[in-house]
Amino acid sequence: MNEHDEIQSFYDNVYYYGANQHVAASNHLRRIAKKYITSGDRVLDVACGTGDWLMAAAERGGIPNGIDLSEKAVNICKQNMPDGHFTSGPAESLPFGDKSFDVITCLGSLEHFLDPVAAIKEMVRGSIKNAVFIILVPNAGFLTRRLGLYKGTHQKVAIEEVRTLEAWDKIFKSGGLKTRKRWKDLHVLSIDWVMSAGWVQMPLRALQALALPFWPISWQYQVYHLLFA
């Protein structure tokens, strides 16, 4: 079993254990789709998971395409978006033609890839001229992490490489992308996120959710990047 197979097994049997087809786009994702997706856009989400972002894109008239290592996640996408195109496989070798997509996204997943530079090069290969890239990555400068109060997600059992924003920019540049804009990931400003870890952690999560809008971007946990080739 190679490394990709081992990681796929983790996502199929652990991360997506208990996942079902009842997936809905959050208001947070809908706001992003409203800003960057127009009707007819061919949208590729790399590491699409169960498809909540692509559902938001489809609501705006985008044509959903997704790839994920997890066959279980891909099957859920197929059930929810039968008109889309979904496949299972590694991001470092995308089974799509050159110059195929108007918008390419990778949200909260690049840190889990074996070779993020190779994955970005594949995204660039699949993009049309002037395509929009949106990538969400974790920030090693996250204040709670620097204080030793946050140790990472349980996906680190498979692989999780958290970098500084400057290090991520070098990764993007090596893959052929330039950052045009950054913004904070504030999806935590919701009661669902605050309560998602149970009552014991709710006060700390509520405090963090309230603090994030006031923290500088260098202290944020995750940061969105708008990029162009």
N, C-alpha and C positions, 0 to 999 in steps of 0.2 A: 504494500500500500504506500503510494507516494504522499507528499505533504498535502497536495490539494485534496486527495481522497480522505485523508485524516481530518482535514478541516471540514470537508463536506459532511462527513459522518457526524461531527460535532453539531453542525447546524441542523441536520436532518433529525438527529436523535436526542439532542439536548436543547439547543436554542429554540427551535420551533416545535419542541414537544408540546402537545396540547393545542397547537395553533389550529384554528378552524377558518372556514371561508367567510366568516362574518367580519369583513374589513371595511372601514369607512375612513375617508379623508378627514383630517382634522381641520379646524378653522385656520390654524397656523399654516398648514400646507396650502390651503385654498388661497390664502392671501399671497403666497409666493407665486402660485400658478396664475393668479389674476394679473400679477405684475410682469411675468416673463413668458407666458404661454399665450399664443394666439391660435385661432381656429386653423386647422390644417397643418400645424407644426408637427413634424415627425420627432417624437421625443424618445430618447433612449435613456433608461435609468440603469446604471451599472451597479450590481448588487441591489436589486430591486426589492428583495424581501417579499413580503406578501402583497405589495403593490399599493400601499396607501397614497404615496406621492403620485404614482401614475394615475390613480383614480381621480386625484385632484386635477391633474393635467388633462385627463379625458373630459372632465366636466367643462373645461374651457375650450373643448374642441380639438385638443391635441390627439395625435395618433400614438397610442402607447406601445412601446417596445421595451422589453426588460430581459436582463440576464442575471442569474444568481447561481452560486454553487449549490444551493439547496434545491433539490428536486421537489421537496415538499412545498417550499415556498412558491416555486414556479407553478406548481399545479393549482395552488390557491389563486394565483394571478389569472391563470387560464379560466378557472371557474367564474371569477368575478368579471373578467374583461375578455369575453370570447372573441371579440373582434381585434384584440391586440395580438402581438407576436412575442412569445416568451420562450426562453430556452435556458437550459442549465449548463453551466460551464464556468471556467475561470476567466476573470477580467483581463488577464494578460494575453488572452487569445480570443478576441471577439469574433463570433461567426457571422459578421455582417459585412456588407460590401463597403468600398471606399465611398466617401462623400455621400452618406446616406441620411444624415440626421441634422435637423435644424437646432435642436436643443439636446445637450447631453448632460446628465446629472449623475452625481455619486454622493449620496447623503449619509454621512456617518459610517462610512465603510472603508475608505481608502487606507485607514490605519490597520485594517485587518488583512490587507493583501500581502502576498509573499513578495511581489515586486511592483510597488506602486508606480515607478517610472515607466515600466513596460506597459502597465495598464493605461496610464495617461497617454502614452504614444498610440495605443490602440484606439482610444477615444478620439484623439486628433485625426487619426487615419479615417475614422468613420464619420467625420464632420464635414458639412458643406462649408464653403467660404463664408466667413462672418457668423459662424454658428456661435450660439451662446453656451457656455459651460458654467454650471453651478455645482460647486463642491463644498461639502460640509465636513470639517475635520476637527478633532479635539486639540486642545491647546495645552502644551506642557507648562505654560505659565499660569494655568488656572489657579486662582488664589487658594481655594480649598485644598487643592492637591499639594501646593507648596507648603501649606500648613500641616500636611500629613493627615488630613481628615478625609481624603478621598484616594482610594487605591486603584481605581480603574473599574471597568465593567467585568462581568463574568466571562466575556468573550476572550479575555486575555489568556484563558486556558488554551485556546486555539492559537491566536496570535493577536497582539495589540501593540503597535508601535506609536506612542504618543510623542509628538514633536513640537518644538516652538513654532510660532507663526513664521519666523524667519527661515527655519529649516523646511517648513512646508513650501514656502515660496521657491526655495532651491529645487525641491522635488518637482514642483509645477514647471519651473523653467527647464529642467532637464528633460521633461516630457514634451516640451514644446508649447507651454501655455504661459500667459502673462496675466497677473492679477490686475483687474481694473478697479475692483471695489470689494470691501469687506463689510460685513455687518454681524451684529450679535445674534446668536440663536436664543430667542426668548420664548421658545415653546413651553418652557416651564411655568409661564404665567397662566396657569390653568389649575383649577381645583382637582382635575383628574390626575395631573402629574404630582401635585402635592400629596395626594392620598394614595398614590400607586404603590408605595412601599410599606403601607400599613400605618396604624395609629402611633406606634412608637416613634417612627422617624418623621411623622408629619410636622411637628414644630420646627425641626431643623430644615426640612425641605421648604416649608413656608417662608422661613427666614431667608434662605438662599434665593428663592423665587423673587422675593421683594427686593433683595440687594442687587441682583444681576443687572437690572436696567441702569443702575447708578455706577456700576463698576466700569472702568475703562476696558476697551476691547482686549488689552493684553492680559486681563484677569479672567476673561470669560472661559467657560468650560469648552464650548464648541463655537466655531466661527465659520460663517458662510463666506465663500469666495465666488465672486463673479469674474470669470476669466474668458480670454479670447486667444485663439491660436495665432 
